[in-house]
Amino acid sequence: MPKCHCHHCQQPIEYPDELAGKETACPHCGATTLLEGESVPRIRIPKPQPRGPVERESSGDSEVARTAQKVRENIEQVIVGKSNEITLTLTAYLAQGHILLEDVPGVAKTMLARSLAQSIGGSFKRIQCTPDLLPNDITGTSIFNPKTTEFEFRHGPLFAQIVLADEINRATPRAQSALLEAMAEHKVTADGVNHELTAPFLLIATQNPIDHEGTFPLPEAQLDRFLIRLSLGYPDTDQEVLLLNRLRSRHPIENLNPVVEAAEIQQAQAAICEVRVDDKIAQYVVHLIQASRQHHDLSLGGSPRASLALVRCAQAYAAIHGYDYVMPDDIKRLAPYVLGHRLILRPESRLRKKKVKEVLEELFRSISVPTLDSGTSR
């Protein structure tokens, strides 16, 4: 009997001659595949154009790139050896998204949030999440004023430009839900009255992936509200020695001064929308997300919000590096941070020790990379 391989799971399939050239369900993964001889390539990827991709030209010394560079260099006075993570944090901030920092204690998650706030001269509040935390403790509450005989709204810690929700998975679902409106609409509703948050607003939530006792894991719907998820990780030997030398007398954050104003961040956020996204790039992202919905190792693929998040992050990432349009490499670099917490593995895939990162690599290999010519990129 002739044999071919499934285009999805790459497992061998034997079939009778009368089924040649027809589509059938794979007996291994259940996906529909075309029964072809071994002479046909397993994964069909269009051949690249004879002309190679054009090198991206910098848009010059742009305002966004200068602003990001000043903030990054200032934060690096406190956070040692984490330039990539700082860049990703700025990417999410300029894309007007929020960040989930998932890492073990003691790797400077709080210092990153404080350093960013001090670098822009913005207000900073910290919410220590505990099981007895109430929604009013986060958003604020109305207090009766006997002098005016009226209730006055007292703002909670959520009314700051940068808010750190420390160990968010220790708060109850009721308290966690108090953050959703602020994250999505940058406002808080209390006693039927809308209260606008201070712009530019950023929520950085942290959680410890090791200790699960007494925690309330974030549901998928709430994870999807975070633009990116990242971890700082441990420093290497030289970086940790440098860190010890810096902290010998006093903490460097005590001497950290603002290098930009909050208004400059708002201007940079507005400029992100002007970064060009070619139709080929948009189709590339859509094909990636659609492929994730059909992948045999995933029970939940990316949603349209995931497509929007990936494009918006790519715009911010390109602008931070001084470019005025998005390239496929920007999508590839950011996909693990933007999609890593949005793609849900099947239970049987987790048992096989499959990782979302491996699934993303498979998805990128199965989708042809668009080629932008000089006329498209300018």
Short mmCIF file of the C-alpha atoms (twelve columns), coordinates in Angstrom:
data_MODEL
# 
_entry.id   MODEL 
# 
loop_
_atom_site.group_PDB 
_atom_site.id 
_atom_site.type_symbol 
_atom_site.label_atom_id 
_atom_site.label_alt_id 
_atom_site.label_comp_id 
_atom_site.label_asym_id 
_atom_site.label_seq_id 
_atom_site.Cartn_x 
_atom_site.Cartn_y 
_atom_site.Cartn_z 
_atom_site.pdbx_PDB_model_num 
ATOM 1   C CA . MET A 1   0.000   0.000  0.000  1 
ATOM 2   C CA . PRO A 2   1.276   3.512  -0.760 1 
ATOM 3   C CA . LYS A 3   2.345   5.675  2.156  1 
ATOM 4   C CA . CYS A 4   2.420   9.427  2.809  1 
ATOM 5   C CA . HIS A 5   2.821   11.734 5.806  1 
ATOM 6   C CA . CYS A 6   0.202   13.924 7.472  1 
ATOM 7   C CA . HIS A 7   0.789   17.608 6.656  1 
ATOM 8   C CA . HIS A 8   -0.063  18.535 10.259 1 
ATOM 9   C CA . CYS A 9   1.486   15.976 12.628 1 
ATOM 10  C CA . GLN A 10  3.976   14.416 10.137 1 
ATOM 11  C CA . GLN A 11  2.941   10.879 11.149 1 
ATOM 12  C CA . PRO A 12  3.010   8.201  8.377  1 
ATOM 13  C CA . ILE A 13  -0.315  7.153  6.811  1 
ATOM 14  C CA . GLU A 14  -0.881  4.051  4.670  1 
ATOM 15  C CA . TYR A 15  -3.834  4.112  2.260  1 
ATOM 16  C CA . PRO A 16  -5.282  1.990  -0.581 1 
ATOM 17  C CA . ASP A 17  -4.667  3.015  -4.192 1 
ATOM 18  C CA . GLU A 18  -8.284  4.106  -4.781 1 
ATOM 19  C CA . LEU A 19  -7.928  6.890  -2.142 1 
ATOM 20  C CA . ALA A 20  -4.884  8.480  -3.793 1 
ATOM 21  C CA . GLY A 21  -5.308  12.215 -4.329 1 
ATOM 22  C CA . LYS A 22  -8.255  12.444 -1.938 1 
ATOM 23  C CA . GLU A 23  -8.565  14.135 1.463  1 
ATOM 24  C CA . THR A 24  -9.181  12.129 4.623  1 
ATOM 25  C CA . ALA A 25  -8.929  12.498 8.381  1 
ATOM 26  C CA . CYS A 26  -5.530  11.637 9.818  1 
ATOM 27  C CA . PRO A 27  -5.803  8.581  12.134 1 
ATOM 28  C CA . HIS A 28  -3.212  10.160 14.466 1 
ATOM 29  C CA . CYS A 29  -4.293  13.808 14.940 1 
ATOM 30  C CA . GLY A 30  -7.707  13.883 13.254 1 
ATOM 31  C CA . ALA A 31  -6.788  16.781 10.951 1 
ATOM 32  C CA . THR A 32  -7.836  16.681 7.297  1 
ATOM 33  C CA . THR A 33  -4.890  15.860 5.042  1 
ATOM 34  C CA . LEU A 34  -4.363  15.130 1.351  1 
ATOM 35  C CA . LEU A 35  -3.227  11.591 0.500  1 
ATOM 36  C CA . GLU A 36  -0.246  12.037 -1.803 1 
ATOM 37  C CA . GLY A 37  2.814   10.037 -2.712 1 
ATOM 38  C CA . GLU A 38  6.180   10.597 -1.086 1 
ATOM 39  C CA . SER A 39  7.336   12.534 -4.142 1 
ATOM 40  C CA . VAL A 40  5.237   15.464 -2.925 1 
ATOM 41  C CA . PRO A 41  6.855   17.682 -0.254 1 
ATOM 42  C CA . ARG A 42  5.339   17.254 3.208  1 
ATOM 43  C CA . ILE A 43  5.021   20.979 3.892  1 
ATOM 44  C CA . ARG A 44  4.334   23.230 0.966  1 
ATOM 45  C CA . ILE A 45  6.118   26.560 1.303  1 
ATOM 46  C CA . PRO A 46  6.104   28.913 -1.691 1 
ATOM 47  C CA . LYS A 47  9.519   29.486 -3.156 1 
ATOM 48  C CA . PRO A 48  11.085  32.849 -2.310 1 
ATOM 49  C CA . GLN A 49  11.172  35.558 -4.941 1 
ATOM 50  C CA . PRO A 50  14.433  35.824 -6.885 1 
ATOM 51  C CA . ARG A 51  14.999  39.238 -5.323 1 
ATOM 52  C CA . GLY A 52  15.868  38.939 -1.650 1 
ATOM 53  C CA . PRO A 53  14.234  40.960 1.091  1 
ATOM 54  C CA . VAL A 54  15.204  44.599 1.319  1 
ATOM 55  C CA . GLU A 55  17.172  45.692 4.369  1 
ATOM 56  C CA . ARG A 56  15.114  48.008 6.492  1 
ATOM 57  C CA . GLU A 57  16.317  51.593 6.532  1 
ATOM 58  C CA . SER A 58  16.173  53.540 9.757  1 
ATOM 59  C CA . SER A 59  13.819  56.496 9.832  1 
ATOM 60  C CA . GLY A 60  16.561  58.496 11.460 1 
ATOM 61  C CA . ASP A 61  16.876  59.880 14.960 1 
ATOM 62  C CA . SER A 62  13.158  59.690 15.684 1 
ATOM 63  C CA . GLU A 63  11.533  61.109 18.795 1 
ATOM 64  C CA . VAL A 64  10.215  57.700 19.836 1 
ATOM 65  C CA . ALA A 65  13.648  56.078 19.542 1 
ATOM 66  C CA . ARG A 66  15.298  58.894 21.523 1 
ATOM 67  C CA . THR A 67  12.672  58.733 24.255 1 
ATOM 68  C CA . ALA A 68  12.965  54.958 24.553 1 
ATOM 69  C CA . GLN A 69  16.765  55.093 24.597 1 
ATOM 70  C CA . LYS A 70  16.844  57.617 27.444 1 
ATOM 71  C CA . VAL A 71  14.413  55.604 29.535 1 
ATOM 72  C CA . ARG A 72  16.187  52.304 28.837 1 
ATOM 73  C CA . GLU A 73  19.615  53.669 29.783 1 
ATOM 74  C CA . ASN A 74  18.201  55.178 32.956 1 
ATOM 75  C CA . ILE A 75  16.560  51.922 34.050 1 
ATOM 76  C CA . GLU A 76  19.775  50.001 33.340 1 
ATOM 77  C CA . GLN A 77  21.408  51.942 36.167 1 
ATOM 78  C CA . VAL A 78  19.221  49.841 38.483 1 
ATOM 79  C CA . ILE A 79  18.401  46.654 36.515 1 
ATOM 80  C CA . VAL A 80  21.612  44.915 35.455 1 
ATOM 81  C CA . GLY A 81  21.937  42.846 32.279 1 
ATOM 82  C CA . LYS A 82  18.280  42.845 31.246 1 
ATOM 83  C CA . SER A 83  18.289  45.133 28.220 1 
ATOM 84  C CA . ASN A 84  15.951  42.892 26.206 1 
ATOM 85  C CA . GLU A 85  13.393  42.678 29.022 1 
ATOM 86  C CA . ILE A 86  13.517  46.446 29.538 1 
ATOM 87  C CA . THR A 87  12.933  46.949 25.801 1 
ATOM 88  C CA . LEU A 88  9.937   44.613 25.927 1 
ATOM 89  C CA . THR A 89  8.554   46.535 28.891 1 
ATOM 90  C CA . LEU A 90  8.847   49.798 26.962 1 
ATOM 91  C CA . THR A 91  7.283   48.100 23.938 1 
ATOM 92  C CA . ALA A 92  4.189   47.193 25.950 1 
ATOM 93  C CA . TYR A 93  4.052   50.646 27.557 1 
ATOM 94  C CA . LEU A 94  4.210   52.505 24.253 1 
ATOM 95  C CA . ALA A 95  1.679   50.077 22.756 1 
ATOM 96  C CA . GLN A 96  -0.657  51.053 25.631 1 
ATOM 97  C CA . GLY A 97  -0.812  47.495 26.932 1 
ATOM 98  C CA . HIS A 98  -0.135  45.818 30.260 1 
ATOM 99  C CA . ILE A 99  2.529   43.396 31.452 1 
ATOM 100 C CA . LEU A 100 2.484   40.118 33.359 1 
ATOM 101 C CA . LEU A 101 5.847   39.438 35.015 1 
ATOM 102 C CA . GLU A 102 6.044   35.753 35.902 1 
ATOM 103 C CA . ASP A 103 9.184   34.892 37.795 1 
ATOM 104 C CA . VAL A 104 10.603  33.713 41.100 1 
ATOM 105 C CA . PRO A 105 11.043  36.165 44.007 1 
ATOM 106 C CA . GLY A 106 14.094  38.395 44.204 1 
ATOM 107 C CA . VAL A 107 14.838  39.043 40.511 1 
ATOM 108 C CA . ALA A 108 13.942  42.792 40.585 1 
ATOM 109 C CA . LYS A 109 10.361  42.699 39.304 1 
ATOM 110 C CA . THR A 110 9.333   45.488 41.679 1 
ATOM 111 C CA . MET A 111 12.508  47.447 40.943 1 
ATOM 112 C CA . LEU A 112 11.705  47.366 37.231 1 
ATOM 113 C CA . ALA A 113 8.301   48.957 37.838 1 
ATOM 114 C CA . ARG A 114 9.696   51.564 40.246 1 
ATOM 115 C CA . SER A 115 12.577  52.432 37.927 1 
ATOM 116 C CA . LEU A 116 10.211  52.957 35.015 1 
ATOM 117 C CA . ALA A 117 7.982   55.223 37.108 1 
ATOM 118 C CA . GLN A 118 10.907  57.313 38.317 1 
ATOM 119 C CA . SER A 119 12.375  57.548 34.825 1 
ATOM 120 C CA . ILE A 120 9.230   59.271 33.504 1 
ATOM 121 C CA . GLY A 121 8.590   61.266 36.670 1 
ATOM 122 C CA . GLY A 122 5.228   59.502 37.029 1 
ATOM 123 C CA . SER A 123 3.241   58.437 40.058 1 
ATOM 124 C CA . PHE A 124 3.730   54.886 41.303 1 
ATOM 125 C CA . LYS A 125 1.522   52.739 43.525 1 
ATOM 126 C CA . ARG A 126 1.959   49.176 44.713 1 
ATOM 127 C CA . ILE A 127 -0.899  46.808 45.489 1 
ATOM 128 C CA . GLN A 128 0.143   43.839 47.629 1 
ATOM 129 C CA . CYS A 129 -2.370  41.177 46.653 1 
ATOM 130 C CA . THR A 130 -3.604  38.951 49.481 1 
ATOM 131 C CA . PRO A 131 -6.680  36.714 49.872 1 
ATOM 132 C CA . ASP A 132 -8.438  39.332 52.040 1 
ATOM 133 C CA . LEU A 133 -7.983  42.142 49.486 1 
ATOM 134 C CA . LEU A 134 -11.302 43.701 48.469 1 
ATOM 135 C CA . PRO A 135 -12.144 45.478 45.184 1 
ATOM 136 C CA . ASN A 136 -12.658 48.756 47.072 1 
ATOM 137 C CA . ASP A 137 -9.124  48.464 48.422 1 
ATOM 138 C CA . ILE A 138 -7.938  48.709 44.816 1 
ATOM 139 C CA . THR A 139 -10.311 51.160 43.152 1 
ATOM 140 C CA . GLY A 140 -11.214 53.404 46.108 1 
ATOM 141 C CA . THR A 141 -14.312 54.017 48.160 1 
ATOM 142 C CA . SER A 142 -16.827 56.752 49.014 1 
ATOM 143 C CA . ILE A 143 -16.414 58.361 52.455 1 
ATOM 144 C CA . PHE A 144 -19.065 60.489 54.131 1 
ATOM 145 C CA . ASN A 145 -17.886 64.057 54.816 1 
ATOM 146 C CA . PRO A 146 -19.822 65.508 57.779 1 
ATOM 147 C CA . LYS A 147 -18.822 69.065 56.842 1 
ATOM 148 C CA . THR A 148 -20.441 68.906 53.417 1 
ATOM 149 C CA . THR A 149 -22.948 66.179 54.369 1 
ATOM 150 C CA . GLU A 150 -22.012 64.407 51.133 1 
ATOM 151 C CA . PHE A 151 -20.088 61.318 50.145 1 
ATOM 152 C CA . GLU A 152 -16.649 61.949 48.668 1 
ATOM 153 C CA . PHE A 153 -14.774 59.433 46.547 1 
ATOM 154 C CA . ARG A 154 -11.299 58.612 47.877 1 
ATOM 155 C CA . HIS A 155 -9.052  57.302 45.129 1 
ATOM 156 C CA . GLY A 156 -7.447  53.903 45.617 1 
ATOM 157 C CA . PRO A 157 -3.928  52.858 44.585 1 
ATOM 158 C CA . LEU A 158 -5.189  52.130 41.061 1 
ATOM 159 C CA . PHE A 159 -5.140  55.882 40.366 1 
ATOM 160 C CA . ALA A 160 -1.469  56.126 39.465 1 
ATOM 161 C CA . GLN A 161 0.388   56.228 36.175 1 
ATOM 162 C CA . ILE A 162 2.247   52.987 36.908 1 
ATOM 163 C CA . VAL A 163 0.621   50.426 39.193 1 
ATOM 164 C CA . LEU A 164 2.299   47.252 40.431 1 
ATOM 165 C CA . ALA A 165 -0.083  44.425 41.386 1 
ATOM 166 C CA . ASP A 166 2.345   42.243 43.316 1 
ATOM 167 C CA . GLU A 167 1.535   38.502 43.382 1 
ATOM 168 C CA . ILE A 168 -1.767  38.996 41.582 1 
ATOM 169 C CA . ASN A 169 -2.579  35.284 41.789 1 
ATOM 170 C CA . ARG A 170 -2.861  35.561 45.597 1 
ATOM 171 C CA . ALA A 171 -5.860  37.885 45.282 1 
ATOM 172 C CA . THR A 172 -9.335  36.372 45.015 1 
ATOM 173 C CA . PRO A 173 -11.100 36.356 41.626 1 
ATOM 174 C CA . ARG A 174 -13.368 39.150 42.901 1 
ATOM 175 C CA . ALA A 175 -10.381 41.391 43.610 1 
ATOM 176 C CA . GLN A 176 -8.672  40.388 40.348 1 
ATOM 177 C CA . SER A 177 -11.775 41.394 38.381 1 
ATOM 178 C CA . ALA A 178 -11.524 44.917 39.805 1 
ATOM 179 C CA . LEU A 179 -8.520  45.410 37.534 1 
ATOM 180 C CA . LEU A 180 -10.226 44.386 34.285 1 
ATOM 181 C CA . GLU A 181 -12.105 47.621 33.605 1 
ATOM 182 C CA . ALA A 182 -8.996  49.679 34.351 1 
ATOM 183 C CA . MET A 183 -6.888  47.550 32.001 1 
ATOM 184 C CA . ALA A 184 -9.370  47.634 29.131 1 
ATOM 185 C CA . GLU A 185 -10.814 51.141 29.336 1 
ATOM 186 C CA . HIS A 186 -8.414  53.088 31.598 1 
ATOM 187 C CA . LYS A 187 -11.259 54.072 33.907 1 
ATOM 188 C CA . VAL A 188 -12.945 52.907 37.096 1 
ATOM 189 C CA . THR A 189 -16.671 52.853 37.818 1 
ATOM 190 C CA . ALA A 190 -17.615 53.390 41.478 1 
ATOM 191 C CA . ASP A 191 -21.127 54.097 42.749 1 
ATOM 192 C CA . GLY A 192 -22.279 54.498 39.155 1 
ATOM 193 C CA . VAL A 193 -19.736 57.241 38.414 1 
ATOM 194 C CA . ASN A 194 -16.857 56.894 35.938 1 
ATOM 195 C CA . HIS A 195 -13.431 58.010 37.123 1 
ATOM 196 C CA . GLU A 196 -10.696 58.376 34.506 1 
ATOM 197 C CA . LEU A 197 -7.271  57.011 35.386 1 
ATOM 198 C CA . THR A 198 -4.141  59.113 35.164 1 
ATOM 199 C CA . ALA A 199 -2.513  58.817 31.729 1 
ATOM 200 C CA . PRO A 200 -0.267  57.226 30.623 1 
ATOM 201 C CA . PHE A 201 -1.552  54.268 32.664 1 
ATOM 202 C CA . LEU A 202 0.331   50.978 32.933 1 
ATOM 203 C CA . LEU A 203 -0.416  47.939 35.073 1 
ATOM 204 C CA . ILE A 204 2.440   45.550 35.825 1 
ATOM 205 C CA . ALA A 205 1.254   42.377 37.540 1 
ATOM 206 C CA . THR A 206 3.629   39.822 39.013 1 
ATOM 207 C CA . GLN A 207 3.146   36.221 40.007 1 
ATOM 208 C CA . ASN A 208 5.349   33.453 41.345 1 
ATOM 209 C CA . PRO A 209 5.213   30.359 39.097 1 
ATOM 210 C CA . ILE A 210 6.715   28.097 41.787 1 
ATOM 211 C CA . ASP A 211 4.489   28.499 44.850 1 
ATOM 212 C CA . HIS A 212 0.879   27.521 44.094 1 
ATOM 213 C CA . GLU A 213 -0.384  27.087 47.662 1 
ATOM 214 C CA . GLY A 214 -3.138  29.559 48.525 1 
ATOM 215 C CA . THR A 215 -3.253  31.078 45.031 1 
ATOM 216 C CA . PHE A 216 -6.044  31.747 42.528 1 
ATOM 217 C CA . PRO A 217 -4.731  31.145 38.987 1 
ATOM 218 C CA . LEU A 218 -5.693  33.767 36.447 1 
ATOM 219 C CA . PRO A 219 -8.359  32.504 34.014 1 
ATOM 220 C CA . GLU A 220 -7.654  32.555 30.286 1 
ATOM 221 C CA . ALA A 221 -9.963  35.531 29.754 1 
ATOM 222 C CA . GLN A 222 -7.950  37.624 32.197 1 
ATOM 223 C CA . LEU A 223 -4.589  36.423 30.898 1 
ATOM 224 C CA . ASP A 224 -5.692  37.611 27.466 1 
ATOM 225 C CA . ARG A 225 -5.959  41.160 28.837 1 
ATOM 226 C CA . PHE A 226 -2.197  41.328 29.326 1 
ATOM 227 C CA . LEU A 227 -0.399  42.467 26.203 1 
ATOM 228 C CA . ILE A 228 2.801   40.553 26.949 1 
ATOM 229 C CA . ARG A 229 4.100   38.072 29.477 1 
ATOM 230 C CA . LEU A 230 7.789   37.891 30.277 1 
ATOM 231 C CA . SER A 231 10.256  36.872 32.951 1 
ATOM 232 C CA . LEU A 232 13.495  38.513 34.027 1 
ATOM 233 C CA . GLY A 233 15.427  35.406 35.026 1 
ATOM 234 C CA . TYR A 234 18.621  35.166 37.027 1 
ATOM 235 C CA . PRO A 235 21.651  37.305 36.113 1 
ATOM 236 C CA . ASP A 236 24.856  35.608 35.029 1 
ATOM 237 C CA . THR A 237 27.984  35.590 37.190 1 
ATOM 238 C CA . ASP A 238 29.486  38.892 36.008 1 
ATOM 239 C CA . GLN A 239 26.151  40.668 36.192 1 
ATOM 240 C CA . GLU A 240 25.488  39.452 39.730 1 
ATOM 241 C CA . VAL A 241 28.949  40.567 40.868 1 
ATOM 242 C CA . LEU A 242 28.290  44.012 39.334 1 
ATOM 243 C CA . LEU A 243 24.937  44.072 41.130 1 
ATOM 244 C CA . LEU A 244 26.602  43.378 44.479 1 
ATOM 245 C CA . ASN A 245 29.115  46.166 43.908 1 
ATOM 246 C CA . ARG A 246 26.381  48.641 43.051 1 
ATOM 247 C CA . LEU A 247 24.391  47.802 46.182 1 
ATOM 248 C CA . ARG A 248 27.376  47.924 48.539 1 
ATOM 249 C CA . SER A 249 26.573  51.351 49.958 1 
ATOM 250 C CA . ARG A 250 23.077  52.374 48.820 1 
ATOM 251 C CA . HIS A 251 20.486  51.308 46.283 1 
ATOM 252 C CA . PRO A 252 20.923  52.994 42.866 1 
ATOM 253 C CA . ILE A 253 17.185  53.667 42.627 1 
ATOM 254 C CA . GLU A 254 17.586  56.288 45.349 1 
ATOM 255 C CA . ASN A 255 19.610  58.440 42.941 1 
ATOM 256 C CA . LEU A 256 17.460  57.771 39.865 1 
ATOM 257 C CA . ASN A 257 16.128  60.972 38.308 1 
ATOM 258 C CA . PRO A 258 13.453  61.473 35.625 1 
ATOM 259 C CA . VAL A 259 14.818  61.632 32.073 1 
ATOM 260 C CA . VAL A 260 11.535  62.199 30.209 1 
ATOM 261 C CA . GLU A 261 8.125   63.554 31.087 1 
ATOM 262 C CA . ALA A 262 4.860   61.664 31.060 1 
ATOM 263 C CA . ALA A 263 3.688   63.905 28.213 1 
ATOM 264 C CA . GLU A 264 6.560   62.607 26.043 1 
ATOM 265 C CA . ILE A 265 5.385   59.040 26.664 1 
ATOM 266 C CA . GLN A 266 1.890   60.007 25.542 1 
ATOM 267 C CA . GLN A 267 3.299   61.602 22.394 1 
ATOM 268 C CA . ALA A 268 5.295   58.429 21.688 1 
ATOM 269 C CA . GLN A 269 2.180   56.297 22.203 1 
ATOM 270 C CA . ALA A 270 0.332   58.403 19.647 1 
ATOM 271 C CA . ALA A 271 3.242   58.132 17.202 1 
ATOM 272 C CA . ILE A 272 3.154   54.328 17.338 1 
ATOM 273 C CA . CYS A 273 -0.062  54.349 15.306 1 
ATOM 274 C CA . GLU A 274 1.827   55.962 12.405 1 
ATOM 275 C CA . VAL A 275 4.208   53.011 11.987 1 
ATOM 276 C CA . ARG A 276 3.249   51.353 8.694  1 
ATOM 277 C CA . VAL A 277 1.996   47.776 8.567  1 
ATOM 278 C CA . ASP A 278 1.959   46.419 5.015  1 
ATOM 279 C CA . ASP A 279 -0.912  44.199 3.879  1 
ATOM 280 C CA . LYS A 280 1.551   41.328 3.501  1 
ATOM 281 C CA . ILE A 281 2.539   41.668 7.148  1 
ATOM 282 C CA . ALA A 282 -1.114  41.757 8.210  1 
ATOM 283 C CA . GLN A 283 -1.810  38.596 6.199  1 
ATOM 284 C CA . TYR A 284 1.282   36.971 7.725  1 
ATOM 285 C CA . VAL A 285 -0.072  37.621 11.234 1 
ATOM 286 C CA . VAL A 286 -3.578  36.435 10.345 1 
ATOM 287 C CA . HIS A 287 -2.254  33.215 8.786  1 
ATOM 288 C CA . LEU A 288 -0.194  32.589 11.932 1 
ATOM 289 C CA . ILE A 289 -3.174  33.069 14.239 1 
ATOM 290 C CA . GLN A 290 -5.495  31.002 12.057 1 
ATOM 291 C CA . ALA A 291 -2.942  28.183 11.944 1 
ATOM 292 C CA . SER A 292 -2.799  28.209 15.746 1 
ATOM 293 C CA . ARG A 293 -6.562  27.576 15.879 1 
ATOM 294 C CA . GLN A 294 -6.116  24.409 13.822 1 
ATOM 295 C CA . HIS A 295 -2.911  23.055 15.375 1 
ATOM 296 C CA . HIS A 296 -3.376  19.552 16.780 1 
ATOM 297 C CA . ASP A 297 -1.416  20.340 19.976 1 
ATOM 298 C CA . LEU A 298 -3.556  23.358 20.925 1 
ATOM 299 C CA . SER A 299 -6.997  23.300 22.494 1 
ATOM 300 C CA . LEU A 300 -7.249  27.089 22.148 1 
ATOM 301 C CA . GLY A 301 -5.563  29.171 19.480 1 
ATOM 302 C CA . GLY A 302 -5.177  32.911 19.136 1 
ATOM 303 C CA . SER A 303 -8.172  35.238 18.989 1 
ATOM 304 C CA . PRO A 304 -8.540  38.422 16.905 1 
ATOM 305 C CA . ARG A 305 -7.342  40.281 20.004 1 
ATOM 306 C CA . ALA A 306 -4.116  38.290 19.757 1 
ATOM 307 C CA . SER A 307 -3.686  39.461 16.149 1 
ATOM 308 C CA . LEU A 308 -4.221  43.073 17.178 1 
ATOM 309 C CA . ALA A 309 -1.822  42.729 20.118 1 
ATOM 310 C CA . LEU A 310 0.924   41.241 17.946 1 
ATOM 311 C CA . VAL A 311 0.647   43.975 15.311 1 
ATOM 312 C CA . ARG A 312 0.504   46.763 17.888 1 
ATOM 313 C CA . CYS A 313 3.560   45.419 19.701 1 
ATOM 314 C CA . ALA A 314 5.429   45.117 16.409 1 
ATOM 315 C CA . GLN A 315 4.647   48.764 15.635 1 
ATOM 316 C CA . ALA A 316 6.019   49.846 19.015 1 
ATOM 317 C CA . TYR A 317 9.068   47.577 18.711 1 
ATOM 318 C CA . ALA A 318 9.917   48.977 15.275 1 
ATOM 319 C CA . ALA A 319 9.494   52.576 16.465 1 
ATOM 320 C CA . ILE A 320 11.702  51.998 19.508 1 
ATOM 321 C CA . HIS A 321 14.488  50.893 17.169 1 
ATOM 322 C CA . GLY A 322 14.054  53.928 14.925 1 
ATOM 323 C CA . TYR A 323 12.087  52.332 12.072 1 
ATOM 324 C CA . ASP A 324 8.835   53.541 10.559 1 
ATOM 325 C CA . TYR A 325 7.437   50.223 9.315  1 
ATOM 326 C CA . VAL A 326 7.103   46.632 10.537 1 
ATOM 327 C CA . MET A 327 9.100   43.682 9.207  1 
ATOM 328 C CA . PRO A 328 8.411   39.930 9.573  1 
ATOM 329 C CA . ASP A 329 11.355  39.640 11.977 1 
ATOM 330 C CA . ASP A 330 9.523   41.935 14.417 1 
ATOM 331 C CA . ILE A 331 6.586   39.524 14.424 1 
ATOM 332 C CA . LYS A 332 8.855   36.526 15.039 1 
ATOM 333 C CA . ARG A 333 10.722  38.207 17.911 1 
ATOM 334 C CA . LEU A 334 7.584   39.280 19.739 1 
ATOM 335 C CA . ALA A 335 5.325   36.256 19.149 1 
ATOM 336 C CA . PRO A 336 6.587   34.209 22.169 1 
ATOM 337 C CA . TYR A 337 5.874   37.115 24.537 1 
ATOM 338 C CA . VAL A 338 2.546   38.133 22.995 1 
ATOM 339 C CA . LEU A 339 1.127   34.677 22.235 1 
ATOM 340 C CA . GLY A 340 2.815   32.523 24.882 1 
ATOM 341 C CA . HIS A 341 0.066   33.071 27.469 1 
ATOM 342 C CA . ARG A 342 -2.785  33.044 24.933 1 
ATOM 343 C CA . LEU A 343 -2.243  29.607 23.381 1 
ATOM 344 C CA . ILE A 344 -3.547  26.694 25.474 1 
ATOM 345 C CA . LEU A 345 -2.013  23.254 25.050 1 
ATOM 346 C CA . ARG A 346 -4.110  20.097 25.016 1 
ATOM 347 C CA . PRO A 347 -3.750  17.909 28.147 1 
ATOM 348 C CA . GLU A 348 -2.221  15.062 26.136 1 
ATOM 349 C CA . SER A 349 0.324   17.481 24.647 1 
ATOM 350 C CA . ARG A 350 1.317   18.680 28.109 1 
ATOM 351 C CA . LEU A 351 1.819   15.051 29.138 1 
ATOM 352 C CA . ARG A 352 4.227   14.695 26.224 1 
ATOM 353 C CA . LYS A 353 6.153   17.710 27.634 1 
ATOM 354 C CA . LYS A 354 5.207   19.819 24.642 1 
ATOM 355 C CA . LYS A 355 5.896   23.552 25.034 1 
ATOM 356 C CA . VAL A 356 4.080   26.513 23.509 1 
ATOM 357 C CA . LYS A 357 7.434   27.749 22.251 1 
ATOM 358 C CA . GLU A 358 7.853   24.554 20.213 1 
ATOM 359 C CA . VAL A 359 4.353   24.951 18.774 1 
ATOM 360 C CA . LEU A 360 5.149   28.525 17.718 1 
ATOM 361 C CA . GLU A 361 8.306   27.325 15.974 1 
ATOM 362 C CA . GLU A 362 6.259   24.747 14.072 1 
ATOM 363 C CA . LEU A 363 3.718   27.390 13.086 1 
ATOM 364 C CA . PHE A 364 6.378   29.751 11.777 1 
ATOM 365 C CA . ARG A 365 8.000   26.947 9.766  1 
ATOM 366 C CA . SER A 366 4.667   26.134 8.124  1 
ATOM 367 C CA . ILE A 367 3.949   29.730 6.998  1 
ATOM 368 C CA . SER A 368 5.888   31.412 4.220  1 
ATOM 369 C CA . VAL A 369 7.601   34.663 5.156  1 
ATOM 370 C CA . PRO A 370 6.422   37.613 3.039  1 
ATOM 371 C CA . THR A 371 8.997   39.520 1.010  1 
ATOM 372 C CA . LEU A 372 8.749   43.298 1.032  1 
ATOM 373 C CA . ASP A 373 10.246  45.142 -1.919 1 
ATOM 374 C CA . SER A 374 11.565  48.690 -1.781 1 
ATOM 375 C CA . GLY A 375 8.295   50.152 -3.044 1 
ATOM 376 C CA . THR A 376 6.295   48.393 -0.349 1 
ATOM 377 C CA . SER A 377 8.494   49.380 2.569  1 
ATOM 378 C CA . ARG A 378 8.618   53.077 1.838  1 
# 
